[in-house]
Amino acid sequence: MSTAREVIPAVGLALSIAAGAAFAEGPNSGKPIDPADIAAWDITIEPDGAGLPPGAGTPVQGARLYAEQCAQCHGPDGKGGVTGVNAAPLVGSEPITDISAAIKRIANFWPYATTLFDYIRRAMPWQQPMTLANNDVYALTAYILAQNKLIGENDTMNAQTLPRVRMPNRDGFIVRFPEAM
Amino acid sequence: MSISSYRRHRTKSSPVEAVAGNGLLHRRALLRRGVILAGAISTAPLGSRTGAAAEPPTDAPLTEAPWSREPGSIIQPYQLPSRFEKNVVRTVSNPTGQPSPSGARTPHHLVNGTITPNGLHFVVVYGGVPDIDPDKHRLLIHGLVKRPLVFTLEALVRYPMVTRVTFLECGGNSAPLFSPQPLQANVQALHGLASCAEWTGVKLSTLLEETGTDPKAKWFIAEGADAPHLTRSVPLKKGLDDAMIALYQNGERLMPANGYPMRLLLPGYEGNMNVKYLRRIKLVEEPAMSFWESKVYTQILPNHKAYQFYLLQEVKSFITQPSPGMTLREPGPYEISGIAYSGAGRISKVMVSADGGRSWADAALQEPVLSKAFTRFRMPWRWDGGAAVLQSRAWDETGNVQPTRAEFVAQRGELKAVPPVAAVLNQHCNAITSWAVDSAGEVKHVYS
């Protein structure tokens, strides 16, 4: 922030020049941050496992958590159908026979297992996201993968094993406009 | 509806020449104010939405109305529309706040011009609307940068800003057109997940100049401060082009459900990628394959593969006046009007048909025609009281043309069963929409 106090002439310049014109030197109003302080917000998990935290969980541990935290919306068996709740079924692998998104399931559609950890941690449970411990997220991920028979009943999910789970529809996608990337 | 059922209209006696079949007139008819006005004010919604008598009181004697005989009300600090406009509102998909996504659709048939008022801008949220204190909100830029930086709102407003008009459209807009039968719903229900506003903010490239970028970075991950921490991966090429951190919407700070206090704005790109409540940007080599980009915003194709990273909202147009729910009271001149837009650039041409696509004529484009923004088109039309099918078709400056529904379905397929009108079961439909006018003047959605 060494130059942050030079802001007053910069504002005057911003008002006096045409929109879109560039500064030779910016206002430098961003505050540098130590990488260690970023960790609390850096919750992205990439398909190769980058970003996965320490910890581990098993389907058995996940089953208990699922009953407490998830079943009320996603149903006791993970197949959805709770009256008045539009939560997606988590278990099932019906063949895709239509262009309807209603058929999309984790087992028949999702390309990467890492997305399960990423999404559960950032967005679930619906009423209290970002409250599950990393071990609990691993356990729920393991439980859902096992219920879908994508891993074994006794497999442990952690930062090494989760990225290695091969999802059946991994190659089922077409990038629409590759030239835009 | 067969073409032969159209009642032929003789135009020889008309002072305005016909330019295409079934009553489409030369655009100079737009200048003939008296002619057009007669038709335009006889459409039903004007009367029905104000609650006034169906027939305008043109025969009543000219007298002083009550509001002309006493002072009016006290000025309010923030004004709201007239009480007579209370029906000009969005339709909301989840009014009781169930634990599922919520949407609100723009009433295209009740507004005009090209700018969507902030209160009517469409919304899709995946975990309610957060109540963000702008003084406590921060934007972190990190990852493959030389210097990670955190910006407060106060810091951001010190940067040079840009203003541009651009549309936003949900990838799921127009999804009812995937139905195997035309759903009887109005233009709000069919196409209401698109809006257009003037946005002001700081270009992302300006901030990336200060963080520096690692040459390995090819994508950036954007993430919101909302409950689901909604996150999308965006090609860095777009981030260095026209991407903006938007702070103002039509001159005022963003509406809460449109991303207050700041959102990513990616002109022309799928609405969901324009991450709201933006709190974090991480430069990376490869996309993160988030829930929204690997499941929600992917589109199953007839061969059961699925499109992914569709990115662009392609060239589209639809007629807003007349449209379903309106009734033409009597034969005569009307203005056909609608909006056209393309995520690839400017609209270069809109054609209109009144005979289900058999013949077409150029519509007038309202200036200014801006890149990646709503463009209003207008076409004078003399309704002869018989059957008509109204369509619009848009072209953009890069040569893209809006497909007919048959052309679109041949590529993208259609659903096996008729869906509920609010269900979004596939996405990125930009096919031509057809409105049929019957001999009673009623307008219905048809496939033609």
Interface residues (C-beta under 8 A of the other chain):
Chain A: A4 V7 A10 V11 L13 A14 I17 A19 G20 A21 A22 F23 G26 P27 N28 S29 G30 K31 P32 I33 P35 I38 W41 D42 I43 T44 I45 E46 P47 D48 C73 G84 V85 N86 A87 I96 T97 D98 I99 S100 A101 A102 I103 K104 F109 W110 P111 Y112 T114 T115 D118 Y119 R122 A123 W126 Q127 P129 M130 G172 F173 I174 V175 R176 F177 A180 M181
Chain B: Q98 P99 S100 Y126 G127 L140 I141 H142 R147 P148 L149 V150 F151 T152 A155 L156 R158 Y159 P160 M161 V162 T163 F178 T206 L207 E209 E210 T211 K218 W219 I221 E223 A227 P228 H229 T231 P235 K237 K238 R279 R280 K282 V284 E286 A288 M289 S290 F291 S294 K295 V296 T298 Q299 I300 L301 P302 H304 K305 A306 Y307 Q308 F309 Y310 L311 L312 R412 G413 E414 L415 K416 P419 A423 V424 L425 N426 Q427
